[in-house]
Amino acid sequence: MSTVGSLAVNVVARTDKFVAGITKARTTLGKLSTKLSAASRLAAGFSGAAALAGGTVATALVKNQFSAVDAIAKTSERLSIATEKLSAYQLAAGETGVSNETLANGLEKMAIRISDAAQGSGEAVDALAALGLNAQALNKLSPDQQFESIAAAMTKVGQQSDRVRLVSEIFGRSNTGLVNTLKLGAKGLREVESFASKAGHTVTEDMANAITQANDAFKRMVDLAGGLARQLAVRVAPMVEGVARRVTEFFTKNNRVHTFADAVARGAARIVAGVIDAAHEARVAFAEVKLMVAETADAIERFRKVTGLAARLATPGGAASAAARLAGGERPFGGGASSRAAEKLRGQLEALRNQDPAGLFMKAANHHLNRALAPTKQPDRQLSRNSERQVKLSESIDQTLRKMHDRMGRDTLPAANFAG
């Protein structure tokens, strides 16, 4: 039996350890599951944010490319240069620190000055001759061929100052940055063109036409929205006119503008008075709390004095000592610092309760408003009637607001005679 009992004890003990281990493992797995769920939600949030950011960036890039390709198409048409060439030249200009605007302006001035030089005039005559280029032969080429011919000739110029001067005479003083692009030479420009084609930078004529048509269609859609808004405005105009006329007639009849302004001013005064009254009530409540604390301290001080007096009376000779203290002016039942503080706070609270800052404000507001209503000249009969109507309306508004105030269960708004 002892063996069986020992075995049972061992089995139970080991089972308890096993159950405890399982419980701990379940707790750990639960915590791990919670952390994994939180991590999953965080990852989902990051994924959503990344997707949103990616979509925003993609939309911005597409929009920018619409504008860029449309600009290439329009510049190509203006300069009579192929879109493939112009897009490659823009890439080369960007790599050499030149803007697309500078490139376009330079190419335009180049074509004009080559045409002038072919007639024997213009600023580029000497520059083209210095580069060994024939103006008449160059004028027969397309703008991209002209540009590459000048680039090839420019590589033979040794001095940087000479290159800048020649570029200024051919492309214009504001476009001398092209000297860096022309350093590539004709060969370098063709290499950039090859890279642009492989990298997807080249804009073909079909691509340019597609983008241009899409931009034009979108602009028409925007113009359609503008036209719709214009037609809507035209149809709404009579209603707006009718409402505006009726509002104007209503307020200009029987001096209603002044009546309405007076009612609004008095309503605003009541709101301000309510705020002042609430602030005053808060001050009173705070003073009551301070007085309660002071009275509690005074009661504790009185109790301490009474117990001290009782203890002295219980000792031999205590009565005589107490009598001497009383004769000396000691006040065992009050008169201490706490009592004086409580008395001072009691006076302050009474003064606060007697104050009526909201009433004073309303009295001053009514005084100024009634003065504003008073006519500066001798009123005629119609003006007197209008004044009477204003007074009656003010009294009616006043009575209505007071009834609403009473229903709310508060009696803090001070009495005021709005009729003046």
C-alpha positions as CSV (number, residue, x, y, z in Angstrom):
1,M,0.0,0.0,0.0
2,S,2.8,2.4,0.8
3,T,4.3,1.7,-2.6
4,V,1.0,2.4,-4.3
5,G,0.6,5.6,-2.3
6,S,4.1,6.7,-3.1
7,L,3.5,6.1,-6.7
8,A,0.3,8.0,-6.6
9,V,2.0,11.0,-4.9
10,N,4.8,10.9,-7.5
11,V,2.4,10.7,-10.4
12,V,0.3,13.6,-9.0
13,A,3.4,15.7,-8.4
14,R,4.8,15.1,-11.9
15,T,1.3,15.7,-13.4
16,D,1.1,19.0,-11.6
17,K,4.4,20.1,-13.0
18,F,3.3,19.0,-16.5
19,V,0.0,20.9,-16.2
20,A,1.9,23.9,-15.0
21,G,4.3,23.7,-17.9
22,I,1.4,23.4,-20.4
23,T,-0.3,26.4,-18.8
24,K,2.8,28.5,-19.0
25,A,3.3,27.4,-22.6
26,R,-0.2,28.3,-23.5
27,T,0.3,31.7,-21.9
28,T,3.5,32.3,-23.8
29,L,1.8,31.2,-27.0
30,G,-1.1,33.5,-26.3
31,K,1.3,36.5,-25.8
32,L,3.2,35.5,-29.0
33,S,-0.1,35.3,-30.9
34,T,-1.0,38.8,-29.7
35,K,2.3,40.2,-30.7
36,L,2.1,38.5,-34.1
37,S,-1.4,39.9,-34.6
38,A,-0.2,43.4,-33.7
39,A,2.8,43.0,-36.0
40,S,0.5,41.8,-38.8
41,R,-1.8,44.9,-38.3
42,L,1.2,47.2,-38.3
43,A,2.6,45.6,-41.4
44,A,-0.8,45.9,-43.1
45,G,-0.9,49.5,-42.1
46,F,2.6,50.1,-43.5
47,S,1.6,48.2,-46.7
48,G,-1.5,50.4,-47.1
49,A,0.5,53.6,-46.5
50,A,3.2,52.4,-48.9
51,A,0.5,51.6,-51.5
52,L,-1.1,55.0,-51.1
53,A,2.3,56.7,-51.3
54,G,3.2,54.7,-54.3
55,G,0.0,55.5,-56.0
56,T,0.4,59.2,-55.3
57,V,4.0,59.2,-56.6
58,A,3.0,57.2,-59.7
59,T,0.1,59.6,-60.4
60,A,2.5,62.6,-60.0
61,L,5.1,61.0,-62.3
62,V,2.5,60.3,-65.0
63,K,1.1,63.8,-64.8
64,N,4.6,65.3,-65.1
65,Q,5.3,63.1,-68.1
66,F,2.1,64.2,-69.8
67,S,3.3,67.8,-69.4
68,A,6.8,67.0,-70.5
69,V,5.9,65.1,-73.6
70,D,3.3,67.7,-74.6
71,A,6.0,70.4,-74.3
72,I,8.3,68.3,-76.5
73,A,5.6,67.9,-79.1
74,K,4.9,71.6,-79.2
75,T,8.6,72.6,-79.2
76,S,9.3,70.1,-81.9
77,E,6.5,71.6,-84.1
78,R,7.8,75.1,-83.4
79,L,11.4,74.3,-84.3
80,S,10.7,71.8,-87.1
81,I,12.9,69.2,-85.3
82,A,12.0,65.5,-84.9
83,T,10.6,64.6,-81.4
84,E,13.2,61.7,-81.2
85,K,16.0,64.1,-81.7
86,L,14.6,66.8,-79.3
87,S,14.0,64.3,-76.5
88,A,17.6,63.0,-76.9
89,Y,19.0,66.5,-76.9
90,Q,17.0,67.3,-73.7
91,L,18.5,64.3,-72.0
92,A,22.0,65.4,-73.1
93,A,21.3,69.0,-71.9
94,G,20.1,67.8,-68.5
95,E,23.3,65.7,-68.1
96,T,25.4,68.8,-68.8
97,G,23.4,71.2,-66.5
98,V,21.3,72.9,-69.1
99,S,17.6,73.4,-68.8
100,N,15.1,72.4,-71.5
101,E,14.1,76.0,-71.9
102,T,17.7,77.1,-72.5
103,L,18.0,74.3,-75.1
104,A,14.8,75.3,-76.9
105,N,15.7,79.0,-76.9
106,G,19.2,78.2,-78.1
107,L,18.0,76.0,-81.0
108,E,15.5,78.7,-82.1
109,K,18.1,81.4,-82.1
110,M,20.6,79.1,-83.9
111,A,18.1,78.5,-86.8
112,I,17.4,82.2,-87.1
113,R,21.0,83.3,-87.1
114,I,22.1,80.6,-89.5
115,S,19.4,81.8,-91.9
116,D,20.6,85.4,-91.5
117,A,24.2,84.3,-92.0
118,A,23.2,82.5,-95.2
119,Q,22.1,85.9,-96.4
120,G,25.5,87.4,-95.4
121,S,24.2,89.2,-92.3
122,G,23.7,88.7,-88.6
123,E,25.8,87.9,-85.6
124,A,26.7,84.3,-86.5
125,V,28.5,85.1,-89.8
126,D,32.0,85.4,-88.3
127,A,31.4,82.6,-85.8
128,L,30.4,80.1,-88.4
129,A,33.3,81.1,-90.6
130,A,35.7,80.6,-87.6
131,L,34.3,77.1,-87.1
132,G,34.9,76.4,-90.9
133,L,31.1,76.0,-91.6
134,N,29.4,77.2,-94.7
135,A,26.3,79.2,-93.8
136,Q,24.5,78.5,-97.1
137,A,25.1,74.7,-96.9
138,L,24.2,74.7,-93.2
139,N,21.0,76.5,-93.8
140,K,19.8,73.7,-96.1
141,L,20.0,71.2,-93.2
142,S,17.4,70.4,-90.5
143,P,17.9,72.0,-87.1
144,D,19.1,68.8,-85.5
145,Q,21.7,68.4,-88.3
146,Q,22.8,72.0,-87.8
147,F,23.2,71.4,-84.1
148,E,25.3,68.3,-84.5
149,S,27.4,70.0,-87.2
150,I,28.2,72.9,-84.9
151,A,28.9,70.4,-82.0
152,A,31.4,68.5,-84.2
153,A,33.1,71.7,-85.2
154,M,33.2,73.0,-81.7
155,T,35.3,70.1,-80.5
156,K,38.2,71.5,-82.6
157,V,38.2,74.8,-80.7
158,G,40.9,74.7,-78.1
159,Q,40.2,77.6,-75.7
160,Q,37.2,77.6,-73.5
161,S,36.8,81.4,-73.8
162,D,36.7,81.0,-77.6
163,R,34.0,78.3,-77.3
164,V,31.9,80.5,-75.0
165,R,32.2,83.5,-77.5
166,L,31.2,81.3,-80.5
167,V,28.3,79.8,-78.6
168,S,27.1,83.3,-77.6
169,E,27.3,84.5,-81.2
170,I,25.4,81.5,-82.6
171,F,23.0,80.6,-79.8
172,G,22.6,83.9,-77.9
173,R,24.2,85.3,-74.8
174,S,21.5,83.9,-72.5
175,N,22.1,80.4,-73.8
176,T,25.9,80.1,-73.3
177,G,25.3,77.2,-71.0
178,L,25.0,75.1,-74.2
179,V,28.8,75.2,-74.4
180,N,28.8,72.2,-72.0
181,T,26.4,70.3,-74.1
182,L,28.3,71.0,-77.3
183,K,31.5,69.6,-75.7
184,L,29.9,66.2,-76.3
185,G,30.4,66.6,-80.0
186,A,28.3,64.9,-82.7
187,K,29.5,61.5,-81.6
188,G,28.6,62.2,-77.9
189,L,25.1,63.4,-78.9
190,R,24.5,60.2,-80.9
191,E,25.6,58.1,-78.0
192,V,23.1,59.9,-75.7
193,E,20.4,59.4,-78.4
194,S,21.2,55.7,-78.4
195,F,20.9,55.4,-74.6
196,A,17.7,57.4,-74.6
197,S,16.2,55.0,-77.1
198,K,17.2,52.0,-74.9
199,A,16.1,53.6,-71.7
200,G,12.7,54.7,-72.9
201,H,13.4,58.4,-72.9
202,T,12.9,58.8,-76.6
203,V,9.6,60.4,-77.6
204,T,8.4,59.2,-81.0
205,E,6.0,61.1,-83.2
206,D,3.2,58.7,-82.4
207,M,3.8,59.0,-78.7
208,A,3.8,62.8,-78.9
209,N,0.6,62.7,-80.9
210,A,-1.1,60.4,-78.4
211,I,-0.1,62.6,-75.4
212,T,-1.1,65.8,-77.3
213,Q,-4.5,64.3,-78.1
214,A,-5.0,63.1,-74.5
215,N,-4.1,66.6,-73.2
216,D,-6.4,68.3,-75.7
217,A,-9.3,65.9,-74.7
218,F,-8.7,66.6,-71.0
219,K,-8.6,70.3,-71.6
220,R,-11.9,70.0,-73.5
221,M,-13.4,68.2,-70.6
222,V,-12.2,70.9,-68.2
223,D,-13.7,73.5,-70.6
224,L,-16.9,71.5,-70.6
225,A,-17.0,71.7,-66.8
226,G,-16.4,75.4,-67.0
227,G,-19.2,75.8,-69.5
228,L,-21.6,73.7,-67.4
229,A,-20.8,75.9,-64.4
230,R,-21.4,79.0,-66.5
231,Q,-24.8,77.8,-67.7
232,L,-25.7,76.8,-64.2
233,A,-24.8,80.3,-63.0
234,V,-26.9,81.9,-65.7
235,R,-30.0,79.8,-64.7
236,V,-29.5,80.4,-60.9
237,A,-29.0,84.1,-61.4
238,P,-32.7,85.0,-61.4
239,M,-33.3,83.1,-58.2
240,V,-30.3,84.8,-56.6
241,E,-31.6,88.2,-57.7
242,G,-35.1,87.5,-56.3
243,V,-33.7,86.4,-53.0
244,A,-31.4,89.3,-52.7
245,R,-34.2,91.7,-53.7
246,R,-36.6,90.3,-51.1
247,V,-33.9,90.4,-48.4
248,T,-33.1,94.0,-49.2
249,E,-36.7,95.0,-49.3
250,F,-37.4,93.2,-46.0
251,F,-34.6,94.9,-44.1
252,T,-35.1,98.4,-45.7
253,K,-38.8,98.4,-44.8
254,N,-39.9,100.1,-41.5
255,N,-36.3,100.6,-40.4
256,R,-35.8,96.8,-39.8
257,V,-32.1,97.0,-40.3
258,H,-31.7,99.0,-37.1
259,T,-34.2,96.7,-35.3
260,F,-32.3,93.6,-36.3
261,A,-29.0,95.1,-35.4
262,D,-30.3,96.1,-32.0
263,A,-31.7,92.6,-31.4
264,V,-28.4,91.0,-32.4
265,A,-26.4,93.4,-30.2
266,R,-28.7,92.8,-27.2
267,G,-28.5,89.0,-27.7
268,A,-24.7,89.2,-27.8
269,A,-24.8,91.3,-24.6
270,R,-26.9,88.6,-22.9
271,I,-24.4,85.9,-24.0
272,V,-21.5,88.0,-22.5
273,A,-23.5,88.6,-19.4
274,G,-24.1,84.9,-19.0
275,V,-20.3,84.2,-19.3
276,I,-19.6,87.0,-16.7
277,D,-22.3,85.5,-14.4
278,A,-20.8,82.0,-14.7
279,A,-17.4,83.3,-13.9
280,H,-18.7,85.1,-10.9
281,E,-20.5,82.0,-9.7
282,A,-17.2,80.1,-10.0
283,R,-15.5,82.7,-7.8
284,V,-18.3,82.4,-5.2
285,A,-18.0,78.7,-5.2
286,F,-14.2,78.8,-4.8
287,A,-14.6,81.3,-1.9
288,E,-17.1,79.0,-0.2
289,V,-14.6,76.1,-0.4
290,K,-11.9,78.3,1.1
291,L,-14.2,79.4,3.9
292,M,-15.2,75.8,4.6
293,V,-11.5,74.8,4.9
294,A,-10.8,77.8,7.2
295,E,-13.8,77.0,9.4
296,T,-12.7,73.4,9.7
297,A,-9.2,74.6,10.8
298,D,-10.9,77.0,13.2
299,A,-13.0,74.2,14.7
300,I,-9.9,72.0,15.1
301,E,-8.1,74.8,16.8
302,R,-11.0,75.5,19.2
303,F,-11.2,71.8,20.1
304,R,-7.5,71.7,20.8
305,K,-7.8,74.7,23.1
306,V,-10.8,73.2,25.0
307,T,-9.0,69.9,25.5
308,G,-5.9,71.7,26.6
309,L,-7.9,73.7,29.1
310,A,-9.6,70.6,30.4
311,A,-6.3,68.9,30.8
312,R,-4.9,71.8,32.8
313,L,-8.0,71.9,35.1
314,A,-7.4,68.2,35.9
315,T,-3.9,68.9,37.3
316,P,-3.2,70.2,40.8
317,G,-3.3,73.9,40.7
318,G,-4.7,73.9,37.2
319,A,-7.7,75.9,38.1
320,A,-5.6,78.7,39.5
321,S,-3.3,78.6,36.4
322,A,-6.3,78.7,34.1
323,A,-7.8,81.6,35.9
324,A,-4.5,83.5,35.6
325,R,-4.4,82.8,31.9
326,L,-8.0,84.0,31.4
327,A,-7.2,87.1,33.4
328,G,-4.2,87.7,31.1
329,G,-6.5,87.8,28.1
330,E,-6.3,84.3,26.7
331,R,-9.3,83.2,24.7
332,P,-9.7,79.4,25.1
333,F,-12.8,79.2,22.8
334,G,-11.5,81.1,19.7
335,G,-9.8,84.3,18.6
336,G,-6.8,82.4,17.1
337,A,-5.3,82.7,13.6
338,S,-7.7,80.2,12.1
339,S,-10.6,82.1,13.6
340,R,-9.4,85.4,12.2
341,A,-8.8,83.8,8.8
342,A,-12.3,82.3,8.7
343,E,-13.8,85.7,9.7
344,K,-11.9,87.5,6.9
345,L,-13.0,84.9,4.3
346,R,-16.6,85.1,5.5
347,G,-16.5,88.8,4.9
348,Q,-15.0,88.3,1.4
349,L,-17.7,85.7,0.5
350,E,-20.5,88.0,1.7
351,A,-19.0,90.8,-0.5
352,L,-18.8,88.5,-3.5
353,R,-22.4,87.4,-3.0
354,N,-23.5,91.0,-2.9
355,Q,-21.8,91.8,-6.2
356,D,-23.6,91.6,-9.5
357,P,-21.0,92.0,-12.3
358,A,-23.4,90.6,-15.0
359,G,-26.1,93.1,-14.0
360,L,-23.6,96.0,-14.1
361,F,-22.5,94.9,-17.6
362,M,-26.1,94.6,-18.8
363,K,-26.9,98.0,-17.4
364,A,-24.0,99.6,-19.2
365,A,-24.8,97.7,-22.4
366,N,-28.5,98.8,-22.3
367,H,-27.4,102.4,-21.6
368,H,-25.2,102.5,-24.7
369,L,-27.7,100.6,-26.9
370,N,-30.5,102.9,-25.9
371,R,-28.3,105.9,-26.6
372,A,-27.6,104.5,-30.1
373,L,-31.3,104.2,-30.7
374,A,-32.0,107.8,-29.8
375,P,-32.3,110.0,-32.9
376,T,-29.8,112.8,-33.2
377,K,-32.4,115.2,-34.6
378,Q,-36.0,115.9,-33.8
379,P,-37.8,112.8,-35.1
380,D,-40.9,113.0,-37.3
381,R,-44.0,111.0,-36.8
382,Q,-42.8,108.0,-38.9
383,L,-39.5,107.8,-37.1
384,S,-41.3,107.9,-33.7
385,R,-43.4,105.0,-34.8
386,N,-40.3,103.1,-35.8
387,S,-38.7,103.8,-32.4
388,E,-41.8,102.5,-30.7
389,R,-41.7,99.3,-32.8
390,Q,-38.0,98.9,-31.9
391,V,-38.8,99.2,-28.2
392,K,-41.7,96.8,-28.4
393,L,-39.6,94.3,-30.4
394,S,-36.8,94.6,-27.8
395,E,-39.2,94.0,-24.9
396,S,-40.7,91.0,-26.7
397,I,-37.3,89.5,-27.3
398,D,-36.3,90.2,-23.7
399,Q,-39.4,88.5,-22.3
400,T,-39.0,85.5,-24.6
401,L,-35.3,85.0,-23.5
402,R,-36.2,85.4,-19.9
403,K,-38.9,82.7,-20.1
404,M,-36.4,80.4,-21.8
405,H,-33.9,81.2,-19.0
406,D,-36.5,80.4,-16.3
407,R,-37.3,77.1,-17.9
408,M,-33.7,76.1,-17.8
409,G,-33.8,76.3,-14.0
410,R,-31.2,79.1,-13.6
411,D,-31.9,82.5,-12.1
412,T,-28.5,84.2,-12.7
413,L,-29.3,86.6,-15.5
414,P,-29.7,90.0,-14.0
415,A,-32.8,92.0,-14.6
416,A,-32.5,94.7,-17.3
417,N,-34.8,97.1,-18.9
418,F,-34.2,96.7,-22.6
419,A,-36.8,99.2,-23.5
420,G,-34.6,101.9,-22.0
